[in-house]
Amino acid sequence: MSSHLINVRLDSERLRKARTLREHGLKLSDVVREAIDERYLGLRPEPSTDGKTLIGRIFELYPDPADVPPRDYDVHDRHAARRAILRKIRPAR
């Protein structure tokens, strides 16, 4: 494993804290590594391009309100959905 050296500028308060940590036996390199790992874990995952996952997240974030009546057709049946949509947009005779 190859290592790289980084320089970090510290204000006087952080320098004081770093010295105190070092006096208590902590290696500053370990503190920095742990902080990087912790921050990295906190990053949001990359957005998924899987359609089912995206739609599932949308429904989790924006569920139907409780007062909305159930649909009178099978939303997974494209023919039934088409008929229902046409009923809604065509004027009644």
Secondary structure, DSSP 8 states (H G I E B T S, - for coil): -----------HHHHHHHHHHHHTT--HHHHHHHHHHHHHHTS-------HHHHHHHHHHHS---TTS---SS-TT-HHHHHHHHHHHHS---
